[in-house]
Amino acid sequence: MDFIHLKKQARRLFGPVPAHTLGVNTEQYREFAATVHSEGGRLAALWATDQRRSGGGFLMHAALVDQDGLWCLGLPISAGRPVLPDLSDLFPVASRMQRAVYDLVGLRADGAADERPWLRHDAWAADTYPLRSDFAPQAGPAAEVQAYPFVSVEGEGVHEIPVGPVHAGTIEPGHFRFSVVGERVLRLEERLGYTHKGIEKRFETLSLEEGVRLAGRISGDSTVAYAWAYAMAVESATSTRPSERTHWLRALLLERERLMNHLGDLGALGNDAGLAFGLAQFSRLKEDMARVNHLHLGHRYLMDCIVPGGVVRDLDAEATHAIRGEAKVLSREILVLKNIYDEHAGLQDRFLTTGRVPPDLAARLGVIGLAGRASGQAWDLRAQFPVTPYAQLDVNMSTHRNGDVAARVTLRFEEAMESLRLTVKMLDDMPGGEFRVSLNAAPDAAFGIGWVEGWRGEVLVAVETSKGNRIHRCHAHDPSWQNWPAVEYAAIDNIVPDFPLINKSFNLSYSGHDL
């Protein structure tokens, strides 16, 4: 395959993201992925679309990333032979995505080592696929419940500790199966997807304008990232060009979301290591931010602030003054708390060397976002492929190589300070103009994509349209798909009581992983 020639056949999508679409056959699908892998690229997402109502079969999508941008491959799959090439030997993260594609659409990855169900949980019959066009919503659960074949570890003194899926407190379900000797973890295996909510199926009933509310609720702590990625995808599909001011306002909201989550996590991590003082102080700072959001931006957690074509409300002088004052206070107090964390022997004893993911392992697993940067993966969409206004802001990307809890804590402190710097810079340089434009009508079967660096990592949303500005298919991809497998490795050779601390240091989304 002439990789360069094939790339030249791709179509550049409308919008700020360097994204291209390319139709491929089975051989090209596999070889394109192998070439991206050999050149140090990675897999961003996998999903499938049922096209049988329009006379086709299925369409398998693979989003791959290399130094030139995002490549969205489209592989037609015959309805008579719903089989696709396996990519899990190239990208380990593909395994769970392919298992989810089978559970939801019924396309099997040929030759995959792991074909266990991932999202089904016997909530629907094995021969029923919720994202097929002929799926009946009233379809009941499987007639017979099947035991999930966890990987067993054998040997003298080895025993298993099952944790979850129901946990104490307000948390979505997830099962963690520990194989241990004494308190030392030999292996951890996760199982997620217990509350499949039918979000992707729900998108099919909505218009392009309506879909943004649902997108913003996929993972509540990332509502800005999802709403912006969704709006970007719809604007790409409809060739709608938002104003310059819109981009700056969206980025301001995104940095506030990033900062709020880092504050919350820093408090929780201090608390998990025995410093309740840290939780109290960071909770106070986060609450102050939420109150400013509510008073001046319309929602404590910034829900429904972004819509296709723009934002819901503009930033006035009073809001600008409040955010500036808040930034001064936060800059001072975060530095004080960082010194306390850095000099607290008890915290550092718990943080250092705990839950380590070395850079070479992080690269093989495709770890992204905050967790990836803490393990030497220098990747941040705001720096590599900056959309407006990040191209003008010169984002300082923080990275560390230790890959332990301490590195993930330090990275949060550094990114919090950088978000404050970017916030003030955006307020200083904010351009004038309108904050919302009308959305253009979407052509039938248009495709658009959005790609945003959320606080946890990159969020990808792909939209396919149908007649009347309706959604034919919307796929939303959370960075937690890439990072949950790394938690399994991070737990190995640590003690069981350290797992809550390790898990919190990643703070991955259950909801975003289970649509």
Residue pairs with C-beta under 8 A, 6 or more apart in sequence:
1 27
1 28
1 31
1 32
1 35
3 31
3 32
3 35
6 22
6 24
6 28
6 32
7 20
7 22
7 68
7 71
9 22
10 20
10 21
10 22
10 71
11 20
11 21
11 22
12 18
12 19
12 20
13 19
13 20
13 21
13 72
13 236
13 447
13 448
13 449
14 235
14 236
14 239
14 448
15 232
15 235
15 236
15 448
15 449
15 450
16 232
16 247
16 387
16 388
17 69
17 70
17 232
17 236
17 385
17 387
17 449
17 450
17 451
18 68
18 69
18 70
18 385
19 69
19 70
19 71
19 72
19 236
19 449
19 451
20 69
20 70
20 71
20 72
21 72
21 74
21 447
22 32
22 71
22 72
22 73
22 74
23 73
23 74
23 75
23 76
24 32
24 73
24 74
24 75
25 75
26 75
26 84
26 85
28 73
29 60
29 62
29 73
29 75
29 84
29 85
30 85
30 87
32 64
32 71
32 73
33 43
33 62
33 64
33 73
33 87
33 90
33 91
34 90
36 42
36 64
36 65
36 66
36 71
37 90
37 91
39 66
39 67
40 66
41 64
41 65
41 66
41 67
42 64
42 65
42 91
42 366
42 368
43 62
43 63
43 64
43 65
43 87
43 90
43 91
43 93
43 94
43 97
43 366
44 63
44 64
44 65
44 70
44 451
44 458
44 460
44 477
45 61
45 62
45 63
45 97
45 460
45 462
45 475
45 477
45 481
46 60
46 61
46 62
46 63
46 87
46 94
46 97
46 98
46 101
47 61
47 97
47 101
47 462
47 475
47 477
48 58
48 59
48 60
48 61
48 77
48 101
48 104
48 105
48 107
48 131
49 58
49 59
49 61
49 105
49 464
49 472
49 473
50 58
50 105
50 131
50 132
50 133
51 57
51 58
51 59
52 58
52 79
52 132
52 133
52 134
53 133
54 445
56 76
57 76
57 77
57 78
57 79
57 80
57 82
58 76
58 77
58 78
58 79
58 82
58 105
58 107
59 74
59 75
59 76
59 77
60 74
60 75
60 76
60 77
60 84
60 101
60 107
61 72
61 73
61 74
61 75
61 462
61 475
62 72
62 73
62 75
62 87
63 70
63 71
63 72
63 73
63 449
63 460
63 462
63 477
64 70
64 71
64 73
65 71
69 385
70 449
70 451
72 447
72 449
72 462
75 84
75 85
77 83
77 84
77 107
82 105
82 106
82 107
82 108
83 107
83 108
83 109
83 110
84 98
84 101
84 107
84 108
84 109
84 110
85 109
85 110
86 94
86 98
86 109
86 110
86 111
86 112
87 94
87 98
87 109
88 94
88 95
88 98
88 109
88 112
88 113
88 114
89 113
91 366
92 364
92 365
92 366
92 485
93 365
93 366
93 481
93 482
93 485
94 109
95 112
95 113
95 114
96 118
96 481
96 484
96 485
97 481
98 109
98 112
99 109
99 112
99 114
99 115
99 116
99 117
99 118
99 119
100 118
100 119
100 193
101 107
101 109
102 108
102 109
102 115
102 117
103 117
103 118
103 119
103 120
103 129
104 119
104 129
104 130
104 131
104 200
105 129
105 131
105 132
106 129
106 132
108 115
109 115
116 148
116 149
117 126
117 148
118 192
118 193
119 193
119 196
119 514
120 126
120 142
120 193
121 193
121 194
121 196
122 141
122 142
122 144
122 145
122 146
123 141
123 142
123 196
124 130
124 139
124 140
124 141
124 142
125 139
125 140
125 141
125 142
125 143
126 142
128 135
128 139
129 135
130 196
130 198
130 201
131 200
131 201
135 201
137 198
137 201
148 191
150 177
150 189
150 191
151 187
151 189
152 160
152 179
153 160
153 179
153 186
153 187
155 181
157 181
157 182
158 179
158 180
158 181
158 186
159 179
159 180
159 181
160 177
160 178
160 179
160 180
161 177
161 178
161 180
161 496
162 175
162 176
162 177
162 178
163 175
163 176
163 177
163 178
164 173
164 174
164 175
164 176
165 173
165 174
165 175
165 191
165 194
166 173
167 173
167 174
171 510
172 194
172 195
172 510
172 511
172 514
173 194
173 195
173 510
174 190
174 191
174 192
174 194
174 510
175 190
175 191
175 192
175 194
176 188
176 189
176 190
176 499
177 188
177 189
177 190
177 191
178 185
178 187
178 188
178 491
178 496
178 499
179 185
179 186
179 187
179 188
179 189
180 186
180 496
183 495
183 496
183 497
184 493
184 494
184 495
185 491
185 492
185 493
185 494
185 495
185 496
185 499
186 492
187 488
187 492
188 487
188 488
188 491
188 492
188 499
189 488
190 484
190 485
190 487
190 488
192 484
192 510
192 513
192 514
193 513
193 514
194 514
195 510
195 511
195 514
196 514
196 515
197 511
197 514
197 515
198 515
199 214
199 218
199 476
199 515
200 473
200 474
200 475
200 476
200 515
202 214
203 211
203 214
203 471
203 473
203 474
204 471
204 472
204 473
204 474
206 214
206 470
206 471
207 468
207 469
207 470
207 471
208 234
208 237
208 238
208 308
208 439
208 442
208 463
208 465
208 469
208 470
208 471
209 307
209 308
209 439
209 469
211 230
211 234
211 463
211 471
211 474
212 227
212 230
212 231
212 234
212 304
212 306
212 307
212 308
213 304
215 226
215 227
215 229
215 230
215 461
215 474
215 476
216 223
216 224
216 226
216 227
216 230
216 303
216 304
216 306
217 223
217 303
218 226
218 476
218 478
218 511
218 512
218 515
219 226
219 478
219 509
219 511
219 512
220 301
220 303
220 511
221 257
221 261
221 301
221 455
221 456
221 509
222 257
222 454
222 455
222 456
222 459
222 478
222 509
222 512
223 257
223 301
223 302
223 303
224 250
224 253
224 254
224 256
224 257
224 302
224 305
224 306
224 454
225 254
225 257
225 452
225 453
225 454
225 455
225 459
226 454
226 459
226 461
226 476
227 303
227 304
227 305
227 306
227 307
228 250
228 253
228 254
228 306
228 450
228 452
229 450
229 451
229 452
229 459
229 460
229 461
229 476
230 308
230 450
230 461
230 463
230 474
230 476
231 242
231 250
231 306
231 307
231 308
231 309
231 450
232 448
232 449
232 450
232 451
232 452
232 461
233 448
233 449
233 450
233 461
233 462
233 463
233 474
234 240
234 308
234 439
234 442
234 448
234 450
234 463
235 241
235 242
235 308
235 309
235 439
235 448
236 447
236 448
236 449
236 450
236 463
237 442
237 446
237 447
237 448
237 463
237 464
237 465
238 308
238 439
238 440
238 441
238 442
238 446
238 448
238 465
238 469
239 440
240 308
240 309
240 437
240 438
240 439
240 440
241 437
242 309
242 310
242 436
242 437
243 310
243 433
243 434
243 435
243 436
243 437
244 388
244 431
244 433
245 314
245 430
245 431
245 432
245 433
245 434
245 435
246 309
246 310
246 311
246 434
246 435
246 436
246 437
247 387
247 388
247 389
248 388
248 389
248 426
248 429
248 430
248 431
249 310
249 311
249 314
249 315
249 430
249 435
250 306
250 311
251 388
251 389
251 390
251 393
251 422
251 426
252 315
252 323
252 423
252 426
252 427
252 430
253 297
253 302
253 305
253 306
253 311
254 452
254 454
255 419
255 422
255 423
255 426
256 289
256 293
256 297
256 302
256 419
256 423
257 301
257 302
257 454
257 455
258 415
258 416
258 419
258 454
258 455
259 289
259 330
259 416
259 419
259 420
259 423
260 286
260 289
260 290
260 301
261 455
261 456
261 507
262 412
262 413
262 415
262 416
262 419
262 455
263 282
263 285
263 286
263 289
263 334
263 416
264 282
264 283
264 286
265 412
265 504
265 507
266 278
266 282
266 337
266 341
266 409
266 412
266 413
266 416
267 278
267 279
267 280
267 281
267 282
267 283
267 286
268 279
268 282
268 504
268 507
269 278
269 351
269 405
269 409
269 501
269 504
269 505
270 276
270 277
270 278
270 279
270 282
270 341
270 347
271 278
271 279
272 500
272 501
272 504
273 346
273 347
273 350
273 351
273 501
274 346
274 347
274 350
275 341
275 344
275 346
275 347
277 340
278 337
278 340
278 341
278 347
281 333
281 337
282 337
285 330
285 333
285 334
288 326
288 329
289 326
289 330
290 300
290 301
291 300
292 322
292 323
292 326
293 299
293 300
293 301
293 302
294 300
295 322
296 315
296 316
296 318
296 319
296 322
296 323
297 305
297 313
297 319
298 304
298 305
298 312
298 313
299 305
304 312
305 311
305 312
305 313
306 312
307 436
308 439
309 436
309 437
309 438
309 439
310 434
310 435
310 436
310 437
311 435
311 436
312 436
313 435
314 435
315 430
320 427
323 423
323 427
324 424
324 427
327 420
327 423
327 424
330 416
330 420
331 417
331 420
334 413
334 416
334 417
334 420
335 417
338 413
341 347
341 409
341 413
342 348
348 406
350 405
350 498
350 501
351 404
351 405
351 406
351 409
351 501
352 404
352 405
352 406
353 402
353 404
353 406
354 404
354 405
354 406
354 494
354 498
354 501
354 502
355 404
355 405
355 490
355 491
355 494
355 498
355 501
355 502
355 505
356 402
356 403
356 404
356 490
357 365
357 367
357 371
357 374
357 375
357 403
357 404
357 486
357 489
357 490
358 375
358 403
359 375
359 376
359 377
359 401
359 403
361 375
361 403
361 486
361 489
362 371
362 372
362 375
362 376
362 377
362 403
362 486
363 376
363 377
365 482
365 485
365 486
365 489
366 482
367 375
367 377
367 482
367 483
367 486
368 377
368 379
368 457
368 458
368 479
368 482
368 483
369 453
369 454
369 456
369 457
369 458
369 479
369 482
369 483
370 408
370 411
370 412
370 415
370 455
370 456
370 457
371 408
371 457
371 483
371 486
371 506
372 379
372 457
372 482
372 483
373 379
373 380
373 397
373 398
373 399
373 400
373 411
374 399
374 400
374 402
374 403
374 404
374 407
374 408
374 410
374 411
375 400
375 401
375 402
375 403
375 407
376 399
376 400
376 401
376 403
377 399
378 397
378 399
380 395
380 397
380 453
381 387
381 451
381 452
381 453
381 458
382 390
382 393
382 395
382 397
382 453
383 390
383 395
383 397
385 451
386 393
386 395
389 426
389 429
392 429
393 422
393 425
393 426
395 418
395 422
396 418
396 421
398 411
398 414
398 415
398 418
399 411
400 407
400 410
400 411
401 407
405 501
405 502
405 505
408 505
408 506
409 505
439 469
441 469
442 465
442 469
443 465
444 465
444 466
444 467
445 464
445 465
445 466
445 472
446 464
446 465
447 462
447 463
447 464
447 465
448 462
448 463
448 465
449 460
449 461
449 462
449 463
450 459
450 460
450 461
450 462
450 463
451 458
451 459
451 460
452 458
452 459
453 459
454 479
456 478
456 479
456 480
456 483
456 507
456 508
456 509
457 479
457 480
457 482
457 483
458 479
459 476
459 477
459 478
459 479
460 476
460 477
461 474
461 475
461 476
461 477
462 473
462 474
462 475
463 471
463 473
463 474
464 471
464 472
464 473
464 474
465 471
465 472
466 472
476 512
476 515
478 509
478 512
478 513
479 508
479 512
480 508
480 509
480 510
480 512
480 513
481 513
483 506
483 508
484 508
484 513
486 506
487 502
487 503
487 506
487 508
490 502
490 506
491 499
491 502
494 502
